[in-house]
Amino acid sequence: MGKKRRILQQVIGTLMALTVAGCLTAWFVMQRERPWLAFYVACCGGVMLVNLLLLLIFVRKNVK
């Protein structure tokens, strides 16, 4: 595995972990006061996670 690919995978993995942590934190903090906003933030985080997962797949296939 190339060094560039490994670094990109680590960066994407870190971004995915931060996104999950931020979504969960926002969900539990905002759920009582503004449930729709918490749902919106969680859905946006889910979409971002899917995009990062697709990016990770394409990086594994195409970066040498």
mmCIF file as Biopython writes it, N, C-alpha, C and O atoms, coordinates in Angstrom:
data_model
#
loop_
_atom_site.group_PDB
_atom_site.id
_atom_site.type_symbol
_atom_site.label_atom_id
_atom_site.label_alt_id
_atom_site.label_comp_id
_atom_site.label_asym_id
_atom_site.label_entity_id
_atom_site.label_seq_id
_atom_site.pdbx_PDB_ins_code
_atom_site.Cartn_x
_atom_site.Cartn_y
_atom_site.Cartn_z
_atom_site.occupancy
_atom_site.B_iso_or_equiv
_atom_site.auth_seq_id
_atom_site.auth_asym_id
_atom_site.pdbx_PDB_model_num
ATOM 1   N N  . MET A ? 1  ? 0.846   -1.173 0.000  1.0 0.0 1  A 1 
ATOM 2   C CA . MET A ? 1  ? 0.000   0.000  0.000  1.0 0.0 1  A 1 
ATOM 3   C C  . MET A ? 1  ? 0.895   1.241  0.000  1.0 0.0 1  A 1 
ATOM 4   O O  . MET A ? 1  ? 1.849   1.329  0.773  1.0 0.0 1  A 1 
ATOM 5   N N  . GLY A ? 2  ? 0.578   2.183  -0.865 1.0 0.0 2  A 1 
ATOM 6   C CA . GLY A ? 2  ? 1.369   3.389  -0.960 1.0 0.0 2  A 1 
ATOM 7   C C  . GLY A ? 2  ? 1.201   4.292  0.252  1.0 0.0 2  A 1 
ATOM 8   O O  . GLY A ? 2  ? 0.201   4.240  0.968  1.0 0.0 2  A 1 
ATOM 9   N N  . LYS A ? 3  ? 2.207   5.112  0.450  1.0 0.0 3  A 1 
ATOM 10  C CA . LYS A ? 3  ? 2.175   6.023  1.597  1.0 0.0 3  A 1 
ATOM 11  C C  . LYS A ? 3  ? 1.059   7.051  1.453  1.0 0.0 3  A 1 
ATOM 12  O O  . LYS A ? 3  ? 0.396   7.401  2.430  1.0 0.0 3  A 1 
ATOM 13  N N  . LYS A ? 4  ? 0.856   7.534  0.224  1.0 0.0 4  A 1 
ATOM 14  C CA . LYS A ? 4  ? -0.186  8.531  -0.007 1.0 0.0 4  A 1 
ATOM 15  C C  . LYS A ? 4  ? -1.576  7.957  0.291  1.0 0.0 4  A 1 
ATOM 16  O O  . LYS A ? 4  ? -2.412  8.623  0.900  1.0 0.0 4  A 1 
ATOM 17  N N  . ARG A ? 5  ? -1.812  6.720  -0.144 1.0 0.0 5  A 1 
ATOM 18  C CA . ARG A ? 5  ? -3.105  6.083  0.085  1.0 0.0 5  A 1 
ATOM 19  C C  . ARG A ? 5  ? -3.351  5.884  1.577  1.0 0.0 5  A 1 
ATOM 20  O O  . ARG A ? 5  ? -4.458  6.108  2.068  1.0 0.0 5  A 1 
ATOM 21  N N  . ARG A ? 6  ? -2.323  5.467  2.284  1.0 0.0 6  A 1 
ATOM 22  C CA . ARG A ? 6  ? -2.461  5.230  3.725  1.0 0.0 6  A 1 
ATOM 23  C C  . ARG A ? 6  ? -2.795  6.520  4.474  1.0 0.0 6  A 1 
ATOM 24  O O  . ARG A ? 6  ? -3.637  6.524  5.371  1.0 0.0 6  A 1 
ATOM 25  N N  . ILE A ? 7  ? -2.133  7.607  4.102  1.0 0.0 7  A 1 
ATOM 26  C CA . ILE A ? 7  ? -2.389  8.896  4.753  1.0 0.0 7  A 1 
ATOM 27  C C  . ILE A ? 7  ? -3.816  9.366  4.455  1.0 0.0 7  A 1 
ATOM 28  O O  . ILE A ? 7  ? -4.509  9.850  5.350  1.0 0.0 7  A 1 
ATOM 29  N N  . LEU A ? 8  ? -4.257  9.223  3.196  1.0 0.0 8  A 1 
ATOM 30  C CA . LEU A ? 8  ? -5.620  9.622  2.836  1.0 0.0 8  A 1 
ATOM 31  C C  . LEU A ? 8  ? -6.653  8.792  3.589  1.0 0.0 8  A 1 
ATOM 32  O O  . LEU A ? 8  ? -7.666  9.328  4.035  1.0 0.0 8  A 1 
ATOM 33  N N  . GLN A ? 9  ? -6.411  7.496  3.735  1.0 0.0 9  A 1 
ATOM 34  C CA . GLN A ? 9  ? -7.343  6.642  4.459  1.0 0.0 9  A 1 
ATOM 35  C C  . GLN A ? 9  ? -7.410  7.027  5.931  1.0 0.0 9  A 1 
ATOM 36  O O  . GLN A ? 9  ? -8.488  7.004  6.526  1.0 0.0 9  A 1 
ATOM 37  N N  . GLN A ? 10 ? -6.284  7.378  6.521  1.0 0.0 10 A 1 
ATOM 38  C CA . GLN A ? 10 ? -6.283  7.797  7.923  1.0 0.0 10 A 1 
ATOM 39  C C  . GLN A ? 10 ? -7.026  9.112  8.109  1.0 0.0 10 A 1 
ATOM 40  O O  . GLN A ? 10 ? -7.769  9.272  9.077  1.0 0.0 10 A 1 
ATOM 41  N N  . VAL A ? 11 ? -6.834  10.052 7.195  1.0 0.0 11 A 1 
ATOM 42  C CA . VAL A ? 11 ? -7.527  11.343 7.280  1.0 0.0 11 A 1 
ATOM 43  C C  . VAL A ? 11 ? -9.033  11.146 7.132  1.0 0.0 11 A 1 
ATOM 44  O O  . VAL A ? 11 ? -9.813  11.724 7.888  1.0 0.0 11 A 1 
ATOM 45  N N  . ILE A ? 12 ? -9.439  10.341 6.170  1.0 0.0 12 A 1 
ATOM 46  C CA . ILE A ? 12 ? -10.869 10.093 5.966  1.0 0.0 12 A 1 
ATOM 47  C C  . ILE A ? 12 ? -11.461 9.359  7.161  1.0 0.0 12 A 1 
ATOM 48  O O  . ILE A ? 12 ? -12.570 9.673  7.591  1.0 0.0 12 A 1 
ATOM 49  N N  . GLY A ? 13 ? -10.741 8.392  7.696  1.0 0.0 13 A 1 
ATOM 50  C CA . GLY A ? 13 ? -11.212 7.676  8.880  1.0 0.0 13 A 1 
ATOM 51  C C  . GLY A ? 13 ? -11.373 8.591  10.081 1.0 0.0 13 A 1 
ATOM 52  O O  . GLY A ? 13 ? -12.335 8.468  10.840 1.0 0.0 13 A 1 
ATOM 53  N N  . THR A ? 14 ? -10.430 9.509  10.251 1.0 0.0 14 A 1 
ATOM 54  C CA . THR A ? 14 ? -10.518 10.473 11.344 1.0 0.0 14 A 1 
ATOM 55  C C  . THR A ? 14 ? -11.727 11.392 11.155 1.0 0.0 14 A 1 
ATOM 56  O O  . THR A ? 14 ? -12.445 11.684 12.112 1.0 0.0 14 A 1 
ATOM 57  N N  . LEU A ? 15 ? -11.945 11.843 9.928  1.0 0.0 15 A 1 
ATOM 58  C CA . LEU A ? 15 ? -13.117 12.687 9.650  1.0 0.0 15 A 1 
ATOM 59  C C  . LEU A ? 15 ? -14.419 11.938 9.914  1.0 0.0 15 A 1 
ATOM 60  O O  . LEU A ? 15 ? -15.385 12.516 10.412 1.0 0.0 15 A 1 
ATOM 61  N N  . MET A ? 16 ? -14.442 10.659 9.581  1.0 0.0 16 A 1 
ATOM 62  C CA . MET A ? 16 ? -15.634 9.857  9.843  1.0 0.0 16 A 1 
ATOM 63  C C  . MET A ? 16 ? -15.884 9.732  11.346 1.0 0.0 16 A 1 
ATOM 64  O O  . MET A ? 16 ? -17.021 9.851  11.803 1.0 0.0 16 A 1 
ATOM 65  N N  . ALA A ? 17 ? -14.824 9.494  12.108 1.0 0.0 17 A 1 
ATOM 66  C CA . ALA A ? 17 ? -14.977 9.367  13.560 1.0 0.0 17 A 1 
ATOM 67  C C  . ALA A ? 17 ? -15.436 10.679 14.179 1.0 0.0 17 A 1 
ATOM 68  O O  . ALA A ? 17 ? -16.290 10.677 15.066 1.0 0.0 17 A 1 
ATOM 69  N N  . LEU A ? 18 ? -14.884 11.794 13.728 1.0 0.0 18 A 1 
ATOM 70  C CA . LEU A ? 18 ? -15.303 13.100 14.245 1.0 0.0 18 A 1 
ATOM 71  C C  . LEU A ? 18 ? -16.755 13.406 13.882 1.0 0.0 18 A 1 
ATOM 72  O O  . LEU A ? 18 ? -17.486 13.992 14.680 1.0 0.0 18 A 1 
ATOM 73  N N  . THR A ? 19 ? -17.166 13.012 12.687 1.0 0.0 19 A 1 
ATOM 74  C CA . THR A ? 19 ? -18.554 13.227 12.274 1.0 0.0 19 A 1 
ATOM 75  C C  . THR A ? 19 ? -19.514 12.426 13.144 1.0 0.0 19 A 1 
ATOM 76  O O  . THR A ? 19 ? -20.547 12.940 13.573 1.0 0.0 19 A 1 
ATOM 77  N N  . VAL A ? 20 ? -19.172 11.173 13.402 1.0 0.0 20 A 1 
ATOM 78  C CA . VAL A ? 20 ? -20.032 10.341 14.251 1.0 0.0 20 A 1 
ATOM 79  C C  . VAL A ? 20 ? -20.105 10.923 15.663 1.0 0.0 20 A 1 
ATOM 80  O O  . VAL A ? 20 ? -21.183 11.000 16.251 1.0 0.0 20 A 1 
ATOM 81  N N  . ALA A ? 21 ? -18.960 11.329 16.200 1.0 0.0 21 A 1 
ATOM 82  C CA . ALA A ? 21 ? -18.949 11.896 17.548 1.0 0.0 21 A 1 
ATOM 83  C C  . ALA A ? 21 ? -19.763 13.189 17.610 1.0 0.0 21 A 1 
ATOM 84  O O  . ALA A ? 21 ? -20.514 13.406 18.561 1.0 0.0 21 A 1 
ATOM 85  N N  . GLY A ? 22 ? -19.618 14.039 16.610 1.0 0.0 22 A 1 
ATOM 86  C CA . GLY A ? 22 ? -20.372 15.289 16.578 1.0 0.0 22 A 1 
ATOM 87  C C  . GLY A ? 22 ? -21.866 15.068 16.433 1.0 0.0 22 A 1 
ATOM 88  O O  . GLY A ? 22 ? -22.662 15.756 17.072 1.0 0.0 22 A 1 
ATOM 89  N N  . CYS A ? 23 ? -22.248 14.122 15.605 1.0 0.0 23 A 1 
ATOM 90  C CA . CYS A ? 23 ? -23.685 13.828 15.424 1.0 0.0 23 A 1 
ATOM 91  C C  . CYS A ? 23 ? -24.299 13.280 16.698 1.0 0.0 23 A 1 
ATOM 92  O O  . CYS A ? 23 ? -25.383 13.702 17.099 1.0 0.0 23 A 1 
ATOM 93  N N  . LEU A ? 24 ? -23.621 12.351 17.328 1.0 0.0 24 A 1 
ATOM 94  C CA . LEU A ? 24 ? -24.150 11.785 18.563 1.0 0.0 24 A 1 
ATOM 95  C C  . LEU A ? 24 ? -24.233 12.829 19.667 1.0 0.0 24 A 1 
ATOM 96  O O  . LEU A ? 24 ? -25.208 12.866 20.417 1.0 0.0 24 A 1 
ATOM 97  N N  . THR A ? 25 ? -23.222 13.670 19.768 1.0 0.0 25 A 1 
ATOM 98  C CA . THR A ? 25 ? -23.235 14.726 20.772 1.0 0.0 25 A 1 
ATOM 99  C C  . THR A ? 25 ? -24.379 15.702 20.515 1.0 0.0 25 A 1 
ATOM 100 O O  . THR A ? 25 ? -25.105 16.074 21.437 1.0 0.0 25 A 1 
ATOM 101 N N  . ALA A ? 26 ? -24.536 16.111 19.267 1.0 0.0 26 A 1 
ATOM 102 C CA . ALA A ? 26 ? -25.623 17.036 18.926 1.0 0.0 26 A 1 
ATOM 103 C C  . ALA A ? 26 ? -26.981 16.385 19.172 1.0 0.0 26 A 1 
ATOM 104 O O  . ALA A ? 26 ? -27.904 17.048 19.645 1.0 0.0 26 A 1 
ATOM 105 N N  . TRP A ? 27 ? -27.112 15.116 18.862 1.0 0.0 27 A 1 
ATOM 106 C CA . TRP A ? 27 ? -28.384 14.425 19.063 1.0 0.0 27 A 1 
ATOM 107 C C  . TRP A ? 27 ? -28.776 14.417 20.538 1.0 0.0 27 A 1 
ATOM 108 O O  . TRP A ? 27 ? -29.908 14.754 20.884 1.0 0.0 27 A 1 
ATOM 109 N N  . PHE A ? 28 ? -27.845 14.035 21.402 1.0 0.0 28 A 1 
ATOM 110 C CA . PHE A ? 28 ? -28.181 13.925 22.814 1.0 0.0 28 A 1 
ATOM 111 C C  . PHE A ? 28 ? -28.301 15.274 23.509 1.0 0.0 28 A 1 
ATOM 112 O O  . PHE A ? 28 ? -29.054 15.400 24.475 1.0 0.0 28 A 1 
ATOM 113 N N  . VAL A ? 29 ? -27.577 16.281 23.042 1.0 0.0 29 A 1 
ATOM 114 C CA . VAL A ? 29 ? -27.645 17.600 23.665 1.0 0.0 29 A 1 
ATOM 115 C C  . VAL A ? 29 ? -28.903 18.351 23.232 1.0 0.0 29 A 1 
ATOM 116 O O  . VAL A ? 29 ? -29.571 18.970 24.060 1.0 0.0 29 A 1 
ATOM 117 N N  . MET A ? 30 ? -29.228 18.299 21.946 1.0 0.0 30 A 1 
ATOM 118 C CA . MET A ? 30 ? -30.341 19.087 21.430 1.0 0.0 30 A 1 
ATOM 119 C C  . MET A ? 30 ? -31.678 18.358 21.435 1.0 0.0 30 A 1 
ATOM 120 O O  . MET A ? 30 ? -32.701 18.971 21.130 1.0 0.0 30 A 1 
ATOM 121 N N  . GLN A ? 31 ? -31.706 17.112 21.760 1.0 0.0 31 A 1 
ATOM 122 C CA . GLN A ? 31 ? -32.922 16.319 21.631 1.0 0.0 31 A 1 
ATOM 123 C C  . GLN A ? 31 ? -34.057 16.822 22.524 1.0 0.0 31 A 1 
ATOM 124 O O  . GLN A ? 31 ? -35.216 16.793 22.109 1.0 0.0 31 A 1 
ATOM 125 N N  . ARG A ? 32 ? -33.759 17.270 23.707 1.0 0.0 32 A 1 
ATOM 126 C CA . ARG A ? 32 ? -34.814 17.703 24.629 1.0 0.0 32 A 1 
ATOM 127 C C  . ARG A ? 32 ? -35.418 19.039 24.230 1.0 0.0 32 A 1 
ATOM 128 O O  . ARG A ? 32 ? -36.637 19.208 24.254 1.0 0.0 32 A 1 
ATOM 129 N N  . GLU A ? 33 ? -34.556 19.998 23.858 1.0 0.0 33 A 1 
ATOM 130 C CA . GLU A ? 33 ? -35.042 21.343 23.566 1.0 0.0 33 A 1 
ATOM 131 C C  . GLU A ? 33 ? -35.582 21.478 22.151 1.0 0.0 33 A 1 
ATOM 132 O O  . GLU A ? 33 ? -36.651 22.052 21.944 1.0 0.0 33 A 1 
ATOM 133 N N  . ARG A ? 34 ? -34.864 20.963 21.196 1.0 0.0 34 A 1 
ATOM 134 C CA . ARG A ? 34 ? -35.250 21.092 19.787 1.0 0.0 34 A 1 
ATOM 135 C C  . ARG A ? 34 ? -35.112 19.738 19.094 1.0 0.0 34 A 1 
ATOM 136 O O  . ARG A ? 34 ? -34.080 19.464 18.480 1.0 0.0 34 A 1 
ATOM 137 N N  . PRO A ? 35 ? -36.122 18.902 19.182 1.0 0.0 35 A 1 
ATOM 138 C CA . PRO A ? 35 ? -35.994 17.564 18.607 1.0 0.0 35 A 1 
ATOM 139 C C  . PRO A ? 35 ? -35.846 17.556 17.085 1.0 0.0 35 A 1 
ATOM 140 O O  . PRO A ? 35 ? -35.152 16.698 16.541 1.0 0.0 35 A 1 
ATOM 141 N N  . TRP A ? 36 ? -36.488 18.499 16.389 1.0 0.0 36 A 1 
ATOM 142 C CA . TRP A ? 36 ? -36.375 18.513 14.931 1.0 0.0 36 A 1 
ATOM 143 C C  . TRP A ? 36 ? -34.990 18.953 14.479 1.0 0.0 36 A 1 
ATOM 144 O O  . TRP A ? 36 ? -34.464 18.448 13.487 1.0 0.0 36 A 1 
ATOM 145 N N  . LEU A ? 37 ? -34.409 19.886 15.203 1.0 0.0 37 A 1 
ATOM 146 C CA . LEU A ? 37 ? -33.053 20.312 14.870 1.0 0.0 37 A 1 
ATOM 147 C C  . LEU A ? 37 ? -32.062 19.185 15.126 1.0 0.0 37 A 1 
ATOM 148 O O  . LEU A ? 37 ? -31.124 18.994 14.352 1.0 0.0 37 A 1 
ATOM 149 N N  . ALA A ? 38 ? -32.261 18.443 16.197 1.0 0.0 38 A 1 
ATOM 150 C CA . ALA A ? 38 ? -31.392 17.303 16.486 1.0 0.0 38 A 1 
ATOM 151 C C  . ALA A ? 38 ? -31.516 16.249 15.386 1.0 0.0 38 A 1 
ATOM 152 O O  . ALA A ? 38 ? -30.515 15.677 14.955 1.0 0.0 38 A 1 
ATOM 153 N N  . PHE A ? 39 ? -32.735 15.997 14.936 1.0 0.0 39 A 1 
ATOM 154 C CA . PHE A ? 39 ? -32.957 15.042 13.851 1.0 0.0 39 A 1 
ATOM 155 C C  . PHE A ? 39 ? -32.295 15.515 12.562 1.0 0.0 39 A 1 
ATOM 156 O O  . PHE A ? 39 ? -31.688 14.722 11.843 1.0 0.0 39 A 1 
ATOM 157 N N  . TYR A ? 40 ? -32.413 16.811 12.272 1.0 0.0 40 A 1 
ATOM 158 C CA . TYR A ? 40 ? -31.803 17.389 11.068 1.0 0.0 40 A 1 
ATOM 159 C C  . TYR A ? 40 ? -30.285 17.249 11.104 1.0 0.0 40 A 1 
ATOM 160 O O  . TYR A ? 40 ? -29.674 16.846 10.114 1.0 0.0 40 A 1 
ATOM 161 N N  . VAL A ? 41 ? -29.682 17.575 12.226 1.0 0.0 41 A 1 
ATOM 162 C CA . VAL A ? 41 ? -28.226 17.479 12.354 1.0 0.0 41 A 1 
ATOM 163 C C  . VAL A ? 41 ? -27.775 16.030 12.216 1.0 0.0 41 A 1 
ATOM 164 O O  . VAL A ? 41 ? -26.758 15.753 11.580 1.0 0.0 41 A 1 
ATOM 165 N N  . ALA A ? 42 ? -28.526 15.105 12.807 1.0 0.0 42 A 1 
ATOM 166 C CA . ALA A ? 42 ? -28.169 13.691 12.705 1.0 0.0 42 A 1 
ATOM 167 C C  . ALA A ? 42 ? -28.283 13.198 11.260 1.0 0.0 42 A 1 
ATOM 168 O O  . ALA A ? 42 ? -27.450 12.416 10.802 1.0 0.0 42 A 1 
ATOM 169 N N  . CYS A ? 43 ? -29.298 13.648 10.556 1.0 0.0 43 A 1 
ATOM 170 C CA . CYS A ? 43 ? -29.450 13.243 9.151  1.0 0.0 43 A 1 
ATOM 171 C C  . CYS A ? 43 ? -28.345 13.829 8.276  1.0 0.0 43 A 1 
ATOM 172 O O  . CYS A ? 43 ? -27.825 13.152 7.389  1.0 0.0 43 A 1 
ATOM 173 N N  . CYS A ? 44 ? -27.993 15.074 8.524  1.0 0.0 44 A 1 
ATOM 174 C CA . CYS A ? 44 ? -26.899 15.682 7.766  1.0 0.0 44 A 1 
ATOM 175 C C  . CYS A ? 44 ? -25.586 14.947 8.028  1.0 0.0 44 A 1 
ATOM 176 O O  . CYS A ? 44 ? -24.796 14.735 7.107  1.0 0.0 44 A 1 
ATOM 177 N N  . GLY A ? 45 ? -25.358 14.565 9.260  1.0 0.0 45 A 1 
ATOM 178 C CA . GLY A ? 45 ? -24.167 13.790 9.591  1.0 0.0 45 A 1 
ATOM 179 C C  . GLY A ? 45 ? -24.172 12.429 8.928  1.0 0.0 45 A 1 
ATOM 180 O O  . GLY A ? 45 ? -23.126 11.935 8.509  1.0 0.0 45 A 1 
ATOM 181 N N  . GLY A ? 46 ? -25.347 11.815 8.831  1.0 0.0 46 A 1 
ATOM 182 C CA . GLY A ? 46 ? -25.452 10.528 8.151  1.0 0.0 46 A 1 
ATOM 183 C C  . GLY A ? 46 ? -25.131 10.630 6.669  1.0 0.0 46 A 1 
ATOM 184 O O  . GLY A ? 46 ? -24.457 9.764  6.111  1.0 0.0 46 A 1 
ATOM 185 N N  . VAL A ? 47 ? -25.613 11.684 6.038  1.0 0.0 47 A 1 
ATOM 186 C CA . VAL A ? 47 ? -25.306 11.899 4.619  1.0 0.0 47 A 1 
ATOM 187 C C  . VAL A ? 47 ? -23.807 12.135 4.434  1.0 0.0 47 A 1 
ATOM 188 O O  . VAL A ? 47 ? -23.201 11.612 3.499  1.0 0.0 47 A 1 
ATOM 189 N N  . MET A ? 48 ? -23.224 12.911 5.318  1.0 0.0 48 A 1 
ATOM 190 C CA . MET A ? 48 ? -21.786 13.168 5.242  1.0 0.0 48 A 1 
ATOM 191 C C  . MET A ? 48 ? -20.987 11.881 5.451  1.0 0.0 48 A 1 
ATOM 192 O O  . MET A ? 48 ? -19.958 11.672 4.808  1.0 0.0 48 A 1 
ATOM 193 N N  . LEU A ? 49 ? -21.459 11.036 6.337  1.0 0.0 49 A 1 
ATOM 194 C CA . LEU A ? 49 ? -20.794 9.757  6.585  1.0 0.0 49 A 1 
ATOM 195 C C  . LEU A ? 49 ? -20.839 8.866  5.349  1.0 0.0 49 A 1 
ATOM 196 O O  . LEU A ? 49 ? -19.844 8.224  5.013  1.0 0.0 49 A 1 
ATOM 197 N N  . VAL A ? 50 ? -21.977 8.821  4.675  1.0 0.0 50 A 1 
ATOM 198 C CA . VAL A ? 50 ? -22.085 8.024  3.451  1.0 0.0 50 A 1 
ATOM 199 C C  . VAL A ? 50 ? -21.127 8.555  2.388  1.0 0.0 50 A 1 
ATOM 200 O O  . VAL A ? 50 ? -20.472 7.776  1.697  1.0 0.0 50 A 1 
ATOM 201 N N  . ASN A ? 51 ? -21.044 9.873  2.257  1.0 0.0 51 A 1 
ATOM 202 C CA . ASN A ? 51 ? -20.116 10.465 1.283  1.0 0.0 51 A 1 
ATOM 203 C C  . ASN A ? 51 ? -18.671 10.136 1.618  1.0 0.0 51 A 1 
ATOM 204 O O  . ASN A ? 51 ? -17.889 9.817  0.722  1.0 0.0 51 A 1 
ATOM 205 N N  . LEU A ? 52 ? -18.306 10.207 2.887  1.0 0.0 52 A 1 
ATOM 206 C CA . LEU A ? 52 ? -16.940 9.876  3.277  1.0 0.0 52 A 1 
ATOM 207 C C  . LEU A ? 52 ? -16.642 8.394  3.074  1.0 0.0 52 A 1 
ATOM 208 O O  . LEU A ? 52 ? -15.519 8.030  2.725  1.0 0.0 52 A 1 
ATOM 209 N N  . LEU A ? 53 ? -17.631 7.545  3.289  1.0 0.0 53 A 1 
ATOM 210 C CA . LEU A ? 53 ? -17.451 6.116  3.055  1.0 0.0 53 A 1 
ATOM 211 C C  . LEU A ? 53 ? -17.219 5.830  1.572  1.0 0.0 53 A 1 
ATOM 212 O O  . LEU A ? 53 ? -16.348 5.037  1.215  1.0 0.0 53 A 1 
ATOM 213 N N  . LEU A ? 54 ? -18.002 6.481  0.714  1.0 0.0 54 A 1 
ATOM 214 C CA . LEU A ? 54 ? -17.780 6.329  -0.724 1.0 0.0 54 A 1 
ATOM 215 C C  . LEU A ? 54 ? -16.405 6.853  -1.133 1.0 0.0 54 A 1 
ATOM 216 O O  . LEU A ? 54 ? -15.728 6.247  -1.965 1.0 0.0 54 A 1 
ATOM 217 N N  . LEU A ? 55 ? -16.001 7.959  -0.558 1.0 0.0 55 A 1 
ATOM 218 C CA . LEU A ? 55 ? -14.675 8.506  -0.826 1.0 0.0 55 A 1 
ATOM 219 C C  . LEU A ? 55 ? -13.601 7.525  -0.405 1.0 0.0 55 A 1 
ATOM 220 O O  . LEU A ? 55 ? -12.613 7.347  -1.118 1.0 0.0 55 A 1 
ATOM 221 N N  . LEU A ? 56 ? -13.774 6.890  0.733  1.0 0.0 56 A 1 
ATOM 222 C CA . LEU A ? 56 ? -12.803 5.905  1.218  1.0 0.0 56 A 1 
ATOM 223 C C  . LEU A ? 56 ? -12.716 4.720  0.260  1.0 0.0 56 A 1 
ATOM 224 O O  . LEU A ? 56 ? -11.624 4.220  -0.012 1.0 0.0 56 A 1 
ATOM 225 N N  . ILE A ? 57 ? -13.848 4.276  -0.245 1.0 0.0 57 A 1 
ATOM 226 C CA . ILE A ? 57 ? -13.848 3.163  -1.201 1.0 0.0 57 A 1 
ATOM 227 C C  . ILE A ? 57 ? -13.109 3.545  -2.476 1.0 0.0 57 A 1 
ATOM 228 O O  . ILE A ? 57 ? -12.309 2.764  -2.991 1.0 0.0 57 A 1 
ATOM 229 N N  . PHE A ? 58 ? -13.371 4.738  -2.983 1.0 0.0 58 A 1 
ATOM 230 C CA . PHE A ? 58 ? -12.709 5.169  -4.209 1.0 0.0 58 A 1 
ATOM 231 C C  . PHE A ? 58 ? -11.221 5.413  -4.001 1.0 0.0 58 A 1 
ATOM 232 O O  . PHE A ? 58 ? -10.427 5.186  -4.914 1.0 0.0 58 A 1 
ATOM 233 N N  . VAL A ? 59 ? -10.836 5.865  -2.832 1.0 0.0 59 A 1 
ATOM 234 C CA . VAL A ? 59 ? -9.412  6.056  -2.550 1.0 0.0 59 A 1 
ATOM 235 C C  . VAL A ? 59 ? -8.713  4.696  -2.532 1.0 0.0 59 A 1 
ATOM 236 O O  . VAL A ? 59 ? -7.605  4.559  -3.051 1.0 0.0 59 A 1 
ATOM 237 N N  . ARG A ? 60 ? -9.350  3.706  -1.943 1.0 0.0 60 A 1 
ATOM 238 C CA . ARG A ? 60 ? -8.746  2.365  -1.905 1.0 0.0 60 A 1 
ATOM 239 C C  . ARG A ? 60 ? -8.566  1.796  -3.299 1.0 0.0 60 A 1 
ATOM 240 O O  . ARG A ? 60 ? -7.578  1.111  -3.565 1.0 0.0 60 A 1 
ATOM 241 N N  . LYS A ? 61 ? -9.508  2.069  -4.195 1.0 0.0 61 A 1 
ATOM 242 C CA . LYS A ? 61 ? -9.433  1.492  -5.539 1.0 0.0 61 A 1 
ATOM 243 C C  . LYS A ? 61 ? -8.480  2.253  -6.464 1.0 0.0 61 A 1 
ATOM 244 O O  . LYS A ? 61 ? -7.761  1.641  -7.254 1.0 0.0 61 A 1 
ATOM 245 N N  . ASN A ? 62 ? -8.474  3.582  -6.368 1.0 0.0 62 A 1 
ATOM 246 C CA . ASN A ? 62 ? -7.836  4.371  -7.428 1.0 0.0 62 A 1 
ATOM 247 C C  . ASN A ? 62 ? -6.510  5.030  -7.073 1.0 0.0 62 A 1 
ATOM 248 O O  . ASN A ? 62 ? -5.748  5.362  -7.981 1.0 0.0 62 A 1 
ATOM 249 N N  . VAL A ? 63 ? -6.203  5.232  -5.818 1.0 0.0 63 A 1 
ATOM 250 C CA . VAL A ? 63 ? -4.966  5.921  -5.466 1.0 0.0 63 A 1 
ATOM 251 C C  . VAL A ? 63 ? -3.858  4.892  -5.343 1.0 0.0 63 A 1 
ATOM 252 O O  . VAL A ? 63 ? -4.018  3.863  -4.687 1.0 0.0 63 A 1 
ATOM 253 N N  . LYS A ? 64 ? -2.745  5.179  -5.975 1.0 0.0 64 A 1 
ATOM 254 C CA . LYS A ? 64 ? -1.621  4.232  -5.954 1.0 0.0 64 A 1 
ATOM 255 C C  . LYS A ? 64 ? -0.478  4.753  -5.138 1.0 0.0 64 A 1 
ATOM 256 O O  . LYS A ? 64 ? 0.548   4.084  -5.015 1.0 0.0 64 A 1 
#
